[in-house]
Amino acid sequence: MGATRLDELALAYVARFATSRAKLTRYLSRKVRESEWIDEVDAMMACEAVADRMAQLRYLDDRHYAAMRAGAMTRRGLGVRRVKAQLYVDGIAEEDSGAAIETAEGAAMVAAIGFARRRRFGPFAMRSSDDPKQRERQIAAFLRAGHSMTIARRILAIPPGDEAALAVLDDEAMLD
């Protein structure tokens, strides 16, 4: 594999996937390790150069990628901690992820309500349960999804079918 093939792989990758600069570099590095490098240029420097070129051509934009990724995660009902962790794993720098994280923080309650709706917790449960073990499991699910303990407890405190209390939470989320 040489620099030309590396360019072709990078172009095919960014054409197919929304990606960050770090993810593209990791992909190219893996491809170099899996094959025999025949070019005179150092392979890892070639990967960085290709990623730089893709960013200059605007095929990569970490700020927009972070906004897209954070938005998709909050729409799926995931919390701010999960969004931050994923952006870190995706190699997004703090200066590029700041606005996306702020947006996720603003949508924290809406995301948590969506998570509760999908999992049928709290106001979306079929029936009320006083089982402490079940409540612990539900709180743990909220925490794994990246929500705060406070939000989890507030949502789980709402009895099933209480639309008025749910509307109050929705209104508070819109004001924040």
C-alpha positions as CSV (number, residue, x, y, z in Angstrom):
1,M,0.0,0.0,0.0
2,G,1.2,3.5,-0.9
3,A,0.1,7.1,-0.4
4,T,-2.2,6.9,-3.5
5,R,-4.1,3.9,-2.1
6,L,-4.3,5.6,1.3
7,D,-6.0,8.6,-0.4
8,E,-8.5,6.3,-2.2
9,L,-9.3,4.6,1.1
10,A,-9.8,7.9,2.9
11,L,-12.0,9.3,0.2
12,A,-14.2,6.1,0.2
13,Y,-14.4,6.3,4.0
14,V,-15.5,9.9,4.2
15,A,-17.9,9.4,1.3
16,R,-19.6,6.6,3.2
17,F,-19.5,7.6,6.9
18,A,-19.9,10.8,8.9
19,T,-16.6,10.9,10.7
20,S,-14.1,12.9,12.7
21,R,-10.5,13.6,11.9
22,A,-9.3,11.2,14.6
23,K,-11.6,8.4,13.5
24,L,-10.3,8.7,9.9
25,T,-6.7,8.7,11.1
26,R,-7.4,5.6,13.2
27,Y,-9.0,3.9,10.3
28,L,-6.1,4.7,7.9
29,S,-3.5,3.6,10.5
30,R,-5.3,0.3,10.9
31,K,-5.3,-0.2,7.1
32,V,-1.6,0.5,7.0
33,R,-0.9,-2.0,9.8
34,E,-3.0,-4.6,8.0
35,S,-1.0,-4.3,4.8
36,E,2.6,-3.8,3.6
37,W,3.6,-0.2,3.3
38,I,5.7,0.4,0.2
39,D,6.1,4.2,0.1
40,E,9.2,6.1,1.2
41,V,7.2,8.5,3.4
42,D,6.5,7.3,7.0
43,A,3.1,5.6,7.0
44,M,1.8,7.4,10.1
45,M,2.8,10.8,8.7
46,A,1.0,9.9,5.5
47,C,-2.2,9.1,7.5
48,E,-2.0,12.5,9.2
49,A,-1.3,14.2,5.8
50,V,-4.4,12.6,4.2
51,A,-6.6,13.5,7.2
52,D,-5.3,17.1,7.0
53,R,-6.1,17.2,3.2
54,M,-9.6,15.8,3.8
55,A,-10.2,18.5,6.5
56,Q,-8.9,21.3,4.1
57,L,-11.3,20.0,1.4
58,R,-14.0,20.2,4.0
59,Y,-14.8,16.5,3.9
60,L,-14.2,16.5,7.6
61,D,-15.4,19.0,10.2
62,D,-15.1,18.0,13.8
63,R,-17.4,20.8,15.0
64,H,-20.2,19.8,12.8
65,Y,-19.6,16.1,13.5
66,A,-19.8,16.8,17.2
67,A,-23.1,18.7,16.8
68,M,-24.6,15.9,14.6
69,R,-23.4,13.1,17.0
70,A,-24.6,14.9,20.1
71,G,-28.0,15.7,18.6
72,A,-28.5,12.1,17.5
73,M,-27.6,10.8,20.9
74,T,-30.0,13.2,22.8
75,R,-32.8,12.3,20.4
76,R,-32.2,8.7,21.3
77,G,-32.6,9.6,24.9
78,L,-29.0,9.5,26.0
79,G,-27.6,12.0,28.6
80,V,-24.9,14.5,28.7
81,R,-22.3,12.2,30.3
82,R,-22.7,9.7,27.4
83,V,-22.5,12.4,24.8
84,K,-19.3,13.8,26.4
85,A,-17.8,10.3,26.6
86,Q,-18.6,9.5,22.9
87,L,-17.2,12.7,21.6
88,Y,-14.0,12.0,23.6
89,V,-13.8,8.5,22.1
90,D,-14.4,10.0,18.6
91,G,-11.3,12.3,19.2
92,I,-13.2,15.6,19.2
93,A,-11.3,18.4,20.9
94,E,-12.9,20.4,23.6
95,E,-13.0,23.6,21.4
96,D,-14.9,21.6,18.8
97,S,-17.3,19.8,21.2
98,G,-18.2,22.7,23.5
99,A,-21.3,23.9,21.6
100,A,-22.6,20.4,21.1
101,I,-22.2,19.6,24.8
102,E,-24.0,22.8,25.7
103,T,-26.9,21.8,23.4
104,A,-27.0,18.4,25.0
105,E,-27.1,20.0,28.5
106,G,-30.0,22.1,27.4
107,A,-31.9,19.1,26.1
108,A,-31.1,16.9,29.2
109,M,-34.6,16.7,30.5
110,V,-36.2,16.2,27.1
111,A,-33.7,13.4,26.4
112,A,-34.4,11.8,29.9
113,I,-38.2,11.9,29.3
114,G,-37.6,10.3,25.9
115,F,-35.5,7.6,27.5
116,A,-38.2,7.0,30.1
117,R,-40.8,6.8,27.4
118,R,-38.8,4.3,25.4
119,R,-38.1,2.1,28.4
120,R,-41.6,2.6,29.9
121,F,-40.3,4.0,33.2
122,G,-42.0,6.3,35.6
123,P,-45.0,8.1,34.0
124,F,-44.9,5.7,31.0
125,A,-45.0,2.5,33.1
126,M,-48.0,0.2,32.7
127,R,-48.6,0.1,36.5
128,S,-47.1,1.6,39.6
129,S,-44.5,-0.5,41.5
130,D,-43.2,-0.1,45.0
131,D,-40.4,-2.7,44.5
132,P,-37.1,-1.0,45.6
133,K,-35.1,-3.4,43.5
134,Q,-37.0,-2.4,40.3
135,R,-36.5,1.3,41.2
136,E,-32.7,0.7,41.7
137,R,-32.5,-1.0,38.3
138,Q,-34.4,1.8,36.6
139,I,-32.1,4.4,38.2
140,A,-29.1,2.4,37.1
141,A,-30.5,2.4,33.6
142,F,-30.8,6.2,33.7
143,L,-27.2,6.5,35.0
144,R,-25.8,4.1,32.3
145,A,-27.6,6.2,29.7
146,G,-25.7,9.2,31.0
147,H,-28.4,11.0,32.9
148,S,-27.9,12.6,36.4
149,M,-29.3,11.0,39.5
150,T,-31.5,14.1,40.1
151,I,-33.2,13.8,36.7
152,A,-33.7,10.1,37.1
153,R,-35.3,10.4,40.5
154,R,-37.6,13.3,39.4
155,I,-38.9,11.3,36.4
156,L,-39.3,8.0,38.4
157,A,-41.2,9.8,41.1
158,I,-44.0,10.6,38.7
159,P,-46.7,7.9,38.9
160,P,-47.8,6.2,35.7
161,G,-50.2,8.2,33.6
162,D,-49.7,11.5,35.4
163,E,-49.7,13.7,32.4
164,A,-49.9,17.0,34.5
165,A,-46.6,16.2,36.3
166,L,-45.0,15.2,33.0
167,A,-46.2,18.5,31.4
168,V,-44.6,20.4,34.3
169,L,-41.2,18.6,33.6
170,D,-41.5,19.4,29.9
171,D,-42.3,23.1,30.6
172,E,-39.3,23.3,33.0
173,A,-37.1,21.7,30.3
174,M,-38.2,24.3,27.7
175,L,-37.5,27.2,30.1
176,D,-33.9,26.0,30.9
